[in-house]
Amino acid sequence: MVAANAQIDVAKASFFPNLSLTGLGGLESNALHKFISQPSETWYGAFNVSQPVFQGGALRSQLRLARANWQEASLSYQQTVQNALEQVSNSLVASEKDREFREQQELLTQAAQQTDQLSEVLYKNGGASYLQVLTSETNYFSAELNLVQAQLNERLALVQIYQALGGGWQQ
């Protein structure tokens, strides 16, 4: 946007005559010498007045183009900011949902562990079959696997937040 804004100033400046103060090697330019020695005769020649006058349409078109380029850069910048804010917002929501899911999965895992422990006590005292013990152990193992997956998802959501905030990752 800064470069596009600078191009607008360049296009505006092209409407005005220009006078070179130095020539090659830092010497006095011919235009400056003529202006100093014969100011009334060289006014138009020294400032190149004819060039902006006859190229007015082209200069106005260049100015409109520079302004359009600035507007395009501005809109692109606004879209980039909106996309970044959307990514951060989505990542925060996903992180919160993953945290809530992990907490529920922890409760489920604790319940499955208690059920497994009770089924073993019942089996040892003759109140349950070994099939019930195996089923409760399978349920507890599945709950632990789901808890680990939930913890992984929660951490991945946190990484996505860092990435959305400009963590510098390249994919």
GUTIBA-891439 format. One line per field, with one value per residue (C-alpha): x, y, z; residue in one letter; chain. Coordinates in nm, 2 decimals, always signed. Example, Ala and Ser with C-alpha at 12.3 -4.5 7.8 and 13.67 -1.06 7.14 Angstrom:
REM GUTIBA-891439
u = (+1.23, +1.37)
v = (-0.45, -0.11)
w = (+0.78, +0.71)
vextor = (A, S)
vovo = (A, A)
END
This chain:
REM GUTIBA-891439
u = (+0.00, +0.29, +0.44, +0.10, +0.05, +0.40, +0.31, +0.01, +0.25, +0.48, +0.18, +0.08, +0.43, +0.44, +0.18, +0.44, +0.74, +1.08, +1.41, +1.73, +1.98, +2.28, +2.40, +2.63, +2.91, +2.75, +2.80, +2.55, +2.28, +2.22, +1.86, +1.97, +2.24, +1.99, +1.74, +2.00, +2.15, +1.84, +1.53, +1.27, +1.38, +1.42, +1.11, +0.93, +1.24, +1.40, +1.09, +0.97, +0.62, +0.51, +0.55, +0.29, +0.05, +0.04, +0.05, -0.22, -0.46, -0.18, -0.08, -0.44, -0.46, -0.14, -0.28, -0.61, -0.41, -0.20, -0.51, -0.67, -0.36, -0.37, -0.73, -0.66, -0.37, -0.59, -0.87, -0.62, -0.48, -0.83, -0.92, -0.59, -0.67, -1.03, -0.90, -0.65, -0.91, -1.14, -0.87, -0.79, -1.16, -1.21, -0.90, -1.01, -1.36, -1.21, -0.97, -1.25, -1.46, -1.17, -1.10, -1.46, -1.46, -1.13, -1.28, -1.59, -1.37, -1.17, -1.49, -1.59, -1.25, -1.27, -1.62, -1.48, -1.19, -1.42, -1.65, -1.34, -1.23, -1.58, -1.62, -1.29, -1.41, -1.74, -1.55, -1.32, -1.62, -1.82, -2.07, -1.97, -1.84, -1.50, -1.66, -1.80, -1.44, -1.31, -1.59, -1.52, -1.15, -1.21, -1.44, -1.18, -0.90, -1.12, -1.20, -0.82, -0.75, -1.03, -0.89, -0.55, -0.70, -0.89, -0.57, -0.40, -0.68, -0.67, -0.30, -0.34, -0.60, -0.36, -0.09, -0.35, -0.41, -0.03, -0.02, -0.32, -0.16, +0.15, +0.36, +0.56, +0.48, +0.51, +0.29)
v = (+0.00, +0.24, +0.18, +0.23, +0.55, +0.67, +0.60, +0.84, +1.11, +1.03, +1.06, +1.39, +1.52, +1.44, +1.72, +1.98, +2.09, +1.96, +2.13, +1.94, +2.12, +1.91, +1.74, +1.44, +1.41, +1.67, +1.96, +2.24, +2.13, +2.30, +2.38, +2.55, +2.75, +2.87, +2.97, +3.17, +3.34, +3.40, +3.35, +3.52, +3.33, +2.98, +2.97, +2.72, +2.53, +2.50, +2.36, +2.14, +2.30, +2.16, +1.81, +1.82, +2.03, +1.79, +1.48, +1.58, +1.30, +1.04, +1.20, +1.20, +0.83, +0.75, +0.93, +0.73, +0.41, +0.49, +0.56, +0.24, +0.04, +0.20, +0.11, -0.24, -0.27, -0.13, -0.38, -0.66, -0.55, -0.53, -0.88, -1.01, -0.86, -1.00, -1.35, -1.34, -1.24, -1.51, -1.77, -1.66, -1.66, -2.01, -2.14, -2.00, -2.16, -2.49, -2.49, -2.42, -2.70, -2.94, -2.84, -2.91, -3.24, -3.35, -3.26, -3.48, -3.76, -3.74, -3.79, -4.08, -4.24, -4.20, -4.37, -4.65, -4.70, -4.72, -4.97, -5.18, -5.18, -5.27, -5.56, -5.70, -5.69, -5.85, -6.12, -6.20, -6.23, -6.44, -6.17, -6.13, -6.34, -6.30, -6.19, -5.88, -5.81, -5.83, -5.61, -5.34, -5.35, -5.31, -5.01, -4.86, -4.91, -4.75, -4.46, -4.41, -4.41, -4.16, -3.94, -3.94, -3.85, -3.56, -3.44, -3.45, -3.25, -2.99, -2.94, -2.92, -2.65, -2.46, -2.49, -2.36, -2.05, -1.98, -2.03, -1.80, -1.53, -1.53, -1.81, -1.83, -2.18, -2.28, -2.56)
w = (+0.00, +0.08, -0.26, -0.44, -0.24, -0.35, -0.71, -0.68, -0.57, -0.86, -1.10, -0.95, -0.98, -1.35, -1.41, -1.31, -1.51, -1.40, -1.39, -1.36, -1.14, -1.22, -1.54, -1.58, -1.32, -1.09, -1.33, -1.39, -1.63, -1.96, -1.86, -1.54, -1.72, -1.98, -1.71, -1.52, -1.82, -2.02, -1.80, -2.03, -2.34, -2.18, -1.95, -2.17, -2.28, -1.94, -1.77, -2.06, -2.03, -2.36, -2.25, -1.97, -2.17, -2.47, -2.26, -2.01, -2.11, -2.06, -1.73, -1.60, -1.70, -1.52, -1.21, -1.23, -1.28, -0.97, -0.77, -0.89, -0.80, -0.45, -0.41, -0.52, -0.27, +0.00, -0.07, -0.08, +0.25, +0.41, +0.28, +0.42, +0.76, +0.75, +0.65, +0.94, +1.19, +1.06, +1.10, +1.45, +1.55, +1.39, +1.57, +1.90, +1.87, +1.76, +2.06, +2.30, +2.15, +2.17, +2.53, +2.62, +2.44, +2.61, +2.95, +2.88, +2.75, +3.08, +3.27, +3.05, +3.09, +3.47, +3.46, +3.25, +3.48, +3.78, +3.60, +3.51, +3.88, +4.00, +3.75, +3.87, +4.23, +4.13, +3.94, +4.23, +4.46, +4.22, +4.12, +3.75, +3.47, +3.32, +2.99, +3.18, +3.31, +2.95, +2.82, +3.09, +3.02, +2.65, +2.72, +2.95, +2.69, +2.42, +2.65, +2.71, +2.33, +2.27, +2.55, +2.39, +2.06, +2.22, +2.39, +2.05, +1.88, +2.16, +2.11, +1.73, +1.77, +1.99, +1.71, +1.46, +1.69, +1.69, +1.32, +1.26, +1.48, +1.25, +1.38, +1.06, +0.96, +0.60, +0.46)
vextor = (M, V, A, A, N, A, Q, I, D, V, A, K, A, S, F, F, P, N, L, S, L, T, G, L, G, G, L, E, S, N, A, L, H, K, F, I, S, Q, P, S, E, T, W, Y, G, A, F, N, V, S, Q, P, V, F, Q, G, G, A, L, R, S, Q, L, R, L, A, R, A, N, W, Q, E, A, S, L, S, Y, Q, Q, T, V, Q, N, A, L, E, Q, V, S, N, S, L, V, A, S, E, K, D, R, E, F, R, E, Q, Q, E, L, L, T, Q, A, A, Q, Q, T, D, Q, L, S, E, V, L, Y, K, N, G, G, A, S, Y, L, Q, V, L, T, S, E, T, N, Y, F, S, A, E, L, N, L, V, Q, A, Q, L, N, E, R, L, A, L, V, Q, I, Y, Q, A, L, G, G, G, W, Q, Q)
vovo = (A, A, A, A, A, A, A, A, A, A, A, A, A, A, A, A, A, A, A, A, A, A, A, A, A, A, A, A, A, A, A, A, A, A, A, A, A, A, A, A, A, A, A, A, A, A, A, A, A, A, A, A, A, A, A, A, A, A, A, A, A, A, A, A, A, A, A, A, A, A, A, A, A, A, A, A, A, A, A, A, A, A, A, A, A, A, A, A, A, A, A, A, A, A, A, A, A, A, A, A, A, A, A, A, A, A, A, A, A, A, A, A, A, A, A, A, A, A, A, A, A, A, A, A, A, A, A, A, A, A, A, A, A, A, A, A, A, A, A, A, A, A, A, A, A, A, A, A, A, A, A, A, A, A, A, A, A, A, A, A, A, A, A, A, A, A, A, A, A, A, A)
END
